[in-house]
C-alpha cells in the first residue's frame, strides 16, 4: 500500500507530526491530524466513496463542507454508528471506521447499479405511477421497496451517549468566523458587548483556510490567529467552534449544535453533542456562500468536484485531488482554483470558460501559468467508466450552440464552478425574503424582519476587502443597536494581495440556460444532474413542468430536488433556474423554495437532550409511594402518575392479584390510594353560583357537611369531567376532578372565573398536592374507620351516604367523606399530604383483624365497572350526559357551560352511542379492551368497548361500552371484534350496573 | 418566542398554554342565542393575519391567565396584561 500517493510533500494546515490510522470499507489507510475523512481519502487516492440514491451511480467527493451531496458514509459501528455522515465534515481521528452506503457488495462493484439499466423507467415521480397493479399488491411491493430504499442504516441499539441543552443570552451573535465573521466579532467584541461567535469549523477562519490570501502583509492564517487570540482575551466573548447554527426562530432566538465529542471520546461528564438555545439582541449573519456546479453530461462521475473544493484540498490539506485537471467555469473565482492546482503540481490541461470574453487580466495569469485558456467554450460531457477519464469540449457560437469539432481532453479531475450562492438560509428562516441579484446570478438577502444583518459572501460580496469591511460595519452596527459604542474601523491595513482573491463573477447575459449548463446535443442520452444526492436530472425538472408542476414548491416535491441531507445547497438554485427556463419565467419571479430549520441534519438524540427515557415526562408520586413499593406493589404509569396496579403475592400475576383484591373489598374491606385525584378549594359567597355555572346539576341547596356528584361539560355540550364537590363550610367548598384531567380542568375553571365571570366573589385554589387521600371500601369499612377516627360520629344514622365531616386520625386532622366509587359501603379520607403514609399505616394496622387488603387500580376498576360508574374510558370526549345515562341530572333551568349546545340536533339523535354493560355470551371469555362492536354478519361497527375487567360479583369477565341506541338493545347478542389481537367475542348487552342495583350495600 | 408575562417577566412560550381569541364575547344569555350566533361563538374565528389579542396561561410559571397582543404574521408581541380582577393590581 503506497501511503497517501496524492499528498503533496509540504504545505497545508495539517499536522504531519501526528499521523492517524483509519479504516474505510475494511481497508486501512493513514491520514494526518487536521484532515477530514474526505481529504484523507483523496490523499490516499480513493475516488469512489458511495453510490447515488436512485441509480446507484458511483460517486466521489464533490465539495469541501456542509454542501457535500455525494460522499455520505456510515461512520462507526454498533450503537454509535452514524448514517449519512458527510465525509467532508468528519474530523479524522485515530481508529476511525467508516463504510460506503447504498451499495452491495462493495462500492466498486454494486449490484444496485443494475437499476441504472432501468433508469428510463424511473424518472422523477415514477413511483406515483407504478406499484399500483394488481390492486392490493402494494403490501408485497412495500416489503421489497423497504429493503432497497434509503441511504445509510440507523442503529437499532439504544444510544449510549449523552446530549445536553444550554441556554445563552448575548447582545450580539455572530454566525460564522470567516473573514466577515471575525471582523464583525472584533468590532462587536471591542465595544464590550456580550458576544457569541459560532462557527461550524474545527477552527475559525472559514474559507480563508482554504485559500492563500493575505491580509495586510501577512498570510490570512496569521491574521486569524491574532483575531482569535484577541477575542479570547475579552471576558464577554464566547467563541464556539464545531458549532453550527441550524435554526433561526422568533424573537431572535437561534439554535446551534456543538459537536463536543464526535471526533474524540467524551471526557467524564461531557455530552457528545450540545444544543445551544441562544437569545441574541442582535445577530450578524456571516455565513458565507456555497459554490454551485454546472450542468453537463455525466457531471456526476468521481473526479468531478467544485473548483473551490479542489483548491481547498490543495491549500488546506496539501492534497492533489487528481493528476491532470480541467477547470470548467462561468465566473472569475475558478481561475484562482486553477492557479492553486498548478502551484501544487497538478497538471491543469485547460480552463474552459462559458463566457466569450472573460477579464483579460485573468486570461493573462492563466496563460502565464501554462494553462490553455478556452473562453466561449463548454464541457459537453465527462467521460469515463466508474471514474473520470476525460472531457469533451466544444467552442460555442453566439447562440451558445456548439460549433466546430469537439475535442477530447484526458483528465482525472474536473473542477466546475457555476458561480456562488450566498448562504441565505438563516436570513430566510428569520422571515427575510431573499431576492435575485442578476449581477451575481444568485439570491441575496432581502430586507430583514428580525434584528439581523448579513455581511460578506452571505450578502453577495465576494472580495476579501469587502468581506472584512462589511463584517466590521455589521459588527459595529449590531453592537450599537444593542446599546454599545462600537467602531467599524478595525485598523486593518489591507494591501492588494499578490494572489487573486475571490472576485465577483459577472454575467454578460442572464439567459437561464446559457449561464447554468452546457448545451446538450439532440439525442444525447447522457444524464445531466442538477441534484446529485437525489439523482435529479435536468430532464426530470423538464418532465415535472411538462406534467403541470410549475411552481418550485411542486417541482421540488415531485422530483425530490433539494430534499436530501444536503438540502440542495449545491442544487437548488440550479434547479430553480431550470424551472424558470422551462416555464419561460424570470428566475427572480420563480423564487426559491421555503428555507426551514435545521440547516444541517441534527440527531434526534441531540434535540431530545436529557429529556429521554424516564425523563420524557415528569414522574409524579403519591405521598404513600414508598409504602406501596414496600408492600410489593407493581407500580404502573397512569399519565404522569405512578400508581399501584396491584399488590401481587408470591405465585400471583397481576390478574390474580386484581381478582383477589377486588373480592376482598366485596367480602371484607380494602384500602386504595386516591391521592392523585385533582382537588380544588373554592372560597367565597359566589362559590355556589359558580358551581351552578360549571356543573349541570343544582348546587345552591347543598348543605354544609354534604357532597354531591357533579358533571362538567365543555362549551360544545360534551362531557368534560366529573367528580364530587362537598360543602365544607358556609362559603367553602371542596371539589375533586379526575386524575387525568386535573391540570386541564383547573386551568379551564380558572379561565371561566377570570375571563368570563371576573365579577364573582370567589377564590379557587388548586390543592391536589396538598392532600393525601385513600378510599376505605367494603362491608367492614365502618368498623375499621371507627377504630381510628376521633371527633366525628360515623354511625349509620349520623353519617349517611353523601355526608362529609372532619375529625382526626392518629392526631392528624382528617376530612372524611362517605363517597363510594366502588359501590360498597365506603369512605374517602383525606389528610395533609405529609401525613399520608401515617394515615395508610394506621388504617392497615386497624384493619388487619378485619382482613383489610390494599388494592391497586386494576381492582379499583373492576369494582367501579360492575357498579356502572364511568371513568376515563367512557369520558372519551364524544359523549353527552344523556349518552352516559346521566341526562336526569340536568337541572331544569339556568345556564351552565355547554347547556346551549345540548339543544343541537346531533347531540339528541336517537342513534347516539349510549352506555351499556357487556358480558361474554359464554360467561368465560374476556372481552378484548378497545374492541369494536358489530352486529352479526355486518362489518359496520355500531359501538365500542370502553372498559373491561373481571367482575368479583358475577365471577366472570365483563365490560362497559358505548353502543348506538344502546339502552334499547338490552339482551341483544352482538360481537366484540378486535382486529389488533385477532379476536371476536360474542357478547350480550345489558344495563351497566351489575353490583347492588338497589343500593343496599351503598346505604348500609 | 418570548412572552412578557406581567407577573414573571419575559419567558419562553413553551412555558405557556394558548387560550384563544381574547375578543370573544360569550352571549349574555345563551338560551336566547340563535343557532347561528351560538355556532359562531363556538367555532368561528376571525383569525386575522396581523394584530391579534389572545389569551395565554402561564402554566409552568405563575399559572395565571394573561392577555397578549401579538402580531400573527411577524409574531411581534406588543404587550401583555393580566385578566380578571388581578388587572386592577399593578404588575411588579
Interface residues (C-beta under 8 A of the other chain):
Chain A: X249 X250 X251 X253 X279 X431 X449 X715 X716 X743 X747 X750 X751 X753 X754 X755 X756 X758 X766 X895 X899 X900 X901 X904
Chain B: X1 X2 X17 X19 X26 X27 X29 X30 X31 X33 X35 X38 X42 X55 X57 X59 X63 X64 X65 X74 X75 X77 X83 X84 X85 X86
